[in-house]
Amino acid sequence: MSYIKSRKHAVAPWAALATSLSLPLALHAQTVAPTTPAAEVDTLPAVKAKAKRDDARVKSIQPLQDSGYKLDASASSKLNQPLLETPKTVQIIGREVLREQGAADLVEALRNTPGITMQLGENGNTSAGDTFQMRGFSAHTSTFVDGVRDLGAVSRDVFNVEQVEVVKGPAGADIGRGASAGYINVVSKLPQLDTLTQTAVSLGGASRKRATVDANRRLGENTAVRLNLMWQDNDVPGRDLVSKQRRALAPALAFGLGTPTRLFLYSQHVRQNNVPDGGTPSIGWPGFYNADAAVLNAPKVDRHNYYGSALDREKVEADMATVKLEMELDNGTAVRNISRYGRSRMDRVLTGIMAINAVNPADPRSWTISRTRQRVDQVNEILANQTGVLTSFNTWGLKHDVSAGVEFMFERQSSLGFATTGLTVPAANLYSPNPADALPIPFATGAQVQGQTLTQAVYALDTVSLSPSLKLTLGLRSEHFNLRTTNTSVSNGVSTTTQLTDAGWMNSWNLGLLYKLGTQGTVYASAANSLTPPGSNNFALSTSGQAAGTADPQETTHLELGSKWGLLDKRLNLSAALFRTVNDGQITVDAVSNLPTQDGKTRVQGVELNAVGQLTNFWQISAGLQTMDAKQLQQRSATAVTDGVRWTPKFSATLWTGYQWGDFTVGGGLRHVGTQKRVITVVTTPQNTPNLPSHTVVDAMAAWRVSPSLNLQLNVGNVLDAQYMSSLNNGGSRLNLGAPRSAKLTANFSF
């Protein structure tokens, strides 16, 4: 497989104009990322091994993606070496795996990597959108689209996604603030010099209906257009009344394809209209505790029970528009500028469930559960510009592969305040709730919290080839942030506005040393850090605690030892990593003075193993496992000592495999997540549902290539119909259950 090489070529006038218009926006330098792989006919062709990259420097053009699980290089310009020669843990989940699994959203895609867990939320609230934890640290604000940070409490669909890249371990030099666990980069589909259309139509249990269209048209010698569409309407398996409705479109136009100067104009627009799920009571499940003996020994509720109202809603609007310019200069240097504006709004009314009241202990049919009404109206905006350079040169006989640039970003989040004061929220019958109950909608109080941050950054990442077998990786990022929170409160009809600000410089670094053991194996050692300033997750500063503007940024440091191997004629990649991550600067209470200090720490250490690629010409595998030992050190409040880390399993594993036999393909896999702690303080009294028990889920797939233009695919999720808790709230009173066994049939058309 060949790459288009740089050649002498005059910059087109429209490209020069685009450059002059984009640079004043705020100059961000990020090296040229590869263009998105071309669209393919997903008709289960024979699996083929990929050819080796011709030159790691050339990141502005990516070859057509072969069918297969294994991808050899990241689309990110900040990872400018092949994966086997990148001294950190990186996993790429490609379209082949997503298609075989029938994945529809980012959460489903992330099931292919170990060490990621999902959250339900605080005691009286439910998290919205993609809320997850990676290697023991929150990572939901470290999601990127084409290298640009993505905000908003939205569930991200994969209808317009080429691949999902998971980079683990602190990555402050790559992406800046808040990168304690690493980051996730979602790569968008972009136009290619092909003409084809792919359509997928799915029908399944719980009234599932989904359709996607991916149409790419070549308009001229170097111009193409691409349009991706998605429509979905389904209930949620195992739940009454809960439903999801999505529709989206993503148009894109490209000029200069196949030339050294390329311009991409693309956008994405998503609308969601869902009935949200407040969960079910944890009564009857392992670990449930209640001081009332009758309640303690009571059975589970029906998993289908819905405790909300017919008026509950979750409406999401998410839009983004992007301009990307790529240029390859005559000396082999590549330049990229990307500018984006994004806006999302989430309007949600949801019912939460709380305490159980055994009205008549002898008659469970009379028992009730209290309810809360929650309302969120939140808007997120982002304006970003990045300009970067990717180049190679020699100094004193040493080769340097350099990615350097500057970045500018403005982010803003606005949340309205709501209340139910004076409104009556009736309790629900515990075992037979009535969704027709009249429940009030929280009203706006006039309160509002608006936070915004302005970030400027400059970075340089250099891979130095000390010898043909030895590479040194160096990275440095200097970032200035300016954060402001405006809090408007209302009391007795009087509005009061206060402002809190914080600003400063943060310097992040990484260091790696990699040795090539011949042509098929590498060993490496790496170290990195990242910094998280106060209030960086939601731009909400406070007068005290971890989010106080006077607090120092938390610093996370990371050490990793690893090895990567390309076996079976480089068709199968194996990797192993031993890691240790320490987050320092957390608020704790000094045991002697009983005053707050920033001496608290979280330490996570473990081992991760991964395998992806071909075992034979027709048998593929993607597998991973991870162990974690997570502890909080020197963490205490005025009344308790904390030593554990929530939602961090000691062991997790994932497997997916597919075998092709003529026109038929069969596949399947399993997902295992070990026990996760909810109660992490040292206590002697019984606690309600202190842990989220481990679970294992088995999935299966079968596909038939009816003709070159038609595939039929059957997916069965949770084949063994395992009953398990998928997530638990921080108070232990309510949970979400994993989906029961369900099936869906998909017809994939290509023409």
Secondary structure, DSSP 8 states (H G I E B T S, - for coil): ------------HHHHHHHHHHGGGT---B------------S----------S-TT--S------SSS---S-S-TTS-S-GGG-SSEEEEEEHHHHHHHT--BHHHHGGGSTTEEE---STT----SS-EEETTEE-TT-EEETTEE--SS---B-TTEEEEEEEES--HHHH-TT-SSEEEEEEE----S--EEEEEEEEETTTEEEEEEEEEEE-SSS-EEEEEEEEEEEE-TT-SS-EEEEEEEEEEEEESTTSSEEEEEEEEEEEEEEB----EE-TTSTT---SSHHHHT-----TT---S-TT-EEEEEEEEEEEEEEEE-TTS-EEEEEEEEEEEEEEEEEEEEEEEE-SSTT-GGG-EEEEEEEEEEEEEEEEEEEEEEEEEEEETTEEEEEEEEEEEEEEEEEEEEEE-TT-----EESSS--TTS-----EEEEEEEEEEEEEEEEEEEEEEESSSSEEEEEEEEEEEEEEEEEEEEEETTEEEEEEEEEEEEEEEEEEEEEEEETTTEEEEEEEEEEEE-TTTTTS--BSSSTTBTTS--EEEEEEEEEEEEEETTTTEEEEEEEEEEEEEEEEEE-TTT--EEEEEEEEEEEEEEEEEEEEETTEEEEEEEEEEEEEEESEE-SS-EE---TT--SEEEEEEEEEEETTEEEEEEEEEE--EES--B---S--SS-EE--EEEEEEEEEEEEETTEEEEEEEESTT----EEEE-TTSSEEEE---SEEEEEEEEE-
